[in-house]
Amino acid sequence: LREFELDAGEWEVAEQLRDALEILKHATLFFSRHDATVASVLPVMEYIKKTFSEPDEKYNTAIRIAFKFALKTLLRYYNLTDMSSTYRIAMILHPKYKTTYFK
């Protein structure tokens, strides 16, 4: 079974992957709360988009490539929010964002 053990480099990649997935875990847990709002969707998507668009050089190449694929999927859903007036209305009615989010 020793041949199936992860070496130090593989453990490092696994830890980087854990850190990268932590971003999505926090978003999932946030939106699973009973008090999550529609107005919070776009800012969280923006944060994930920024993080995945500019991955830290500390990440392994394979993880940075995975970020690009994840970003592609995120953008597909993010662009769909433009077709829904619900998100725009929620942002405008939110006291923190109002119209400044769209500027």
C-alpha positions as CSV (number, residue, x, y, z in Angstrom):
1,L,0.0,0.0,0.0
2,R,3.0,2.3,0.4
3,E,3.0,2.9,-3.4
4,F,-0.4,4.6,-3.1
5,E,0.7,7.1,-0.4
6,L,0.8,10.7,-1.4
7,D,4.3,12.2,-1.5
8,A,5.0,15.7,-0.2
9,G,4.3,17.4,-3.5
10,E,1.0,15.7,-3.8
11,W,0.0,16.7,-0.3
12,E,0.9,20.3,-1.2
13,V,-1.5,20.2,-4.2
14,A,-4.2,18.6,-2.0
15,E,-3.8,21.4,0.5
16,Q,-4.0,24.0,-2.2
17,L,-7.1,22.4,-3.6
18,R,-8.6,22.4,-0.1
19,D,-7.9,26.1,0.2
20,A,-9.3,26.8,-3.2
21,L,-12.5,24.9,-2.5
22,E,-12.9,26.7,0.8
23,I,-14.1,29.8,-1.2
24,L,-17.0,27.8,-2.7
25,K,-17.7,26.1,0.6
26,H,-18.2,29.5,2.3
27,A,-20.5,30.7,-0.5
28,T,-22.5,27.5,-0.3
29,L,-22.9,27.8,3.5
30,F,-23.7,31.5,3.3
31,F,-26.5,30.9,0.8
32,S,-27.8,27.9,2.8
33,R,-28.6,30.2,5.7
34,H,-32.3,31.1,6.4
35,D,-31.5,34.8,6.2
36,A,-29.6,34.8,2.8
37,T,-31.0,37.4,0.4
38,V,-31.1,37.8,-3.3
39,A,-29.2,41.0,-3.0
40,S,-26.2,39.1,-1.6
41,V,-25.9,36.8,-4.7
42,L,-24.2,39.3,-7.0
43,P,-21.5,40.5,-4.6
44,V,-20.6,36.9,-3.7
45,M,-20.5,36.0,-7.4
46,E,-18.3,39.0,-8.0
47,Y,-15.9,37.9,-5.3
48,I,-15.6,34.4,-6.7
49,K,-15.2,35.8,-10.2
50,K,-12.3,38.0,-9.1
51,T,-10.7,35.3,-7.1
52,F,-10.9,32.7,-9.9
53,S,-9.9,35.3,-12.6
54,E,-6.7,36.2,-10.9
55,P,-5.6,33.0,-9.1
56,D,-2.6,33.4,-6.8
57,E,0.7,32.1,-8.3
58,K,1.0,29.9,-5.2
59,Y,-1.5,27.5,-6.7
60,N,-0.4,24.6,-8.7
61,T,-0.9,24.9,-12.5
62,A,-3.6,22.2,-12.5
63,I,-5.6,24.2,-9.9
64,R,-5.2,27.4,-11.8
65,I,-6.5,25.7,-14.9
66,A,-9.4,24.3,-12.8
67,F,-10.1,27.9,-11.7
68,K,-10.5,28.8,-15.4
69,F,-13.1,26.1,-16.0
70,A,-15.0,27.0,-12.8
71,L,-14.9,30.6,-13.9
72,K,-16.4,29.7,-17.2
73,T,-19.3,28.0,-15.4
74,L,-19.7,30.9,-13.0
75,L,-19.8,33.4,-15.8
76,R,-22.6,31.4,-17.6
77,Y,-24.8,31.8,-14.5
78,Y,-23.6,35.3,-13.7
79,N,-24.6,36.4,-17.2
80,L,-28.1,34.9,-16.7
81,T,-28.6,37.3,-13.8
82,D,-28.7,40.2,-16.4
83,M,-31.8,38.6,-17.9
84,S,-33.6,38.6,-14.6
85,S,-35.0,41.9,-13.2
86,T,-35.2,40.2,-9.7
87,Y,-31.5,40.8,-9.1
88,R,-31.5,44.4,-10.2
89,I,-34.6,45.2,-8.1
90,A,-33.1,43.4,-5.1
91,M,-29.9,45.4,-5.4
92,I,-31.6,48.7,-5.8
93,L,-33.9,48.1,-2.8
94,H,-31.0,47.0,-0.6
95,P,-29.9,50.0,1.6
96,K,-26.2,49.2,1.2
97,Y,-26.1,48.9,-2.6
98,K,-28.9,51.0,-4.1
99,T,-27.7,52.1,-7.6
100,T,-24.0,52.3,-6.7
101,Y,-23.5,48.6,-7.5
102,F,-24.4,49.2,-11.1
103,K,-22.0,52.2,-11.6
